[in-house]
Amino acid sequence: MFSLTLSGNLTTLHSFDFTDGSFPIALIQASDGNFYGTTFEGGANLAGTVFKMTPSGAFTILYNFCSLPGCPDGVTPATGLVQATDGNFYGTTTLGGNYNGTIFQITPSGKLTTVHAFNGSDGCDPRGALVQHTDGKLYGTTFTGGTVCGFGDGTAFSLDMGLAPFVTFVLNSAKTGQAAQILGQGLTGTTTVLFNGVSAGFTVMSDTFLVASVPTGATTGYVTVTTPSGTLTSNVQFHVLP
């Protein structure tokens, strides 16, 4: 793992040695400022790991996956993680569970829970990274299955963990007076938009999209949108630029 400045200065922060994982997939920066990711192989059981790295390069293995295809917690994750609005991370493994792959939840401290094991009829071998929609659900795809594993062309699936709907942004930063494009569900009839508590003018463009003007006096923080069905809070902070 490395950092690279805009001028092209590269610094190696961590070199994998197979005991802590191999074939790292992708990094995300979580709400705590640290980086989290997965490796496809390596680790204590040679079946992949979940890890954390601080911005300065301090590395920690959070979880070692099982070594057999039938392990209930999964084997060989082929995608990175997504941090959902509950603060936990979600990902998939290509094998394990019922031999067909799993969806797992892992806390920032490393407690892993298998939340779904694929059975063939609902897909096999999930490959694409999960995404969280503004309806609160997680969505993803499998490489094969839909009938039985080894057959079928794969599936698109959703996973409902009971997480509440939210709003998010096309871009989560702008200066005062500039437009902020906000995405969500049920935005028709919106009555107020607040930038960290400061009221903003807005125009509802559709049931899933509105445009607000970053108000004078707004500071970096969460945006709330009051709709006829309730108040939606952004999943990330909006940064008010100087």
ABEGO torsion letter per residue (X at the ends): XBBBBAAGBBBBABBBAGAAEBGBABBBBBAAGBBBBBBABEEAAGAEBBBBBBAAGBBBBABBBBABAABAAEBGBABBBBBBAAGBBBBBBABEEAGAEBBBBBBAAGBBBBABBBAGAAEBGBABBBBBBAAGBBBBBBABEGBBBGBEAEBBBBBBAGBBBBBBBABABBBBGBBBBBBBBGABGBABBBBGGBBBBBBBABAABBBBBBBBGBBBEBBBBBBAAEBBBBABBBBBBX
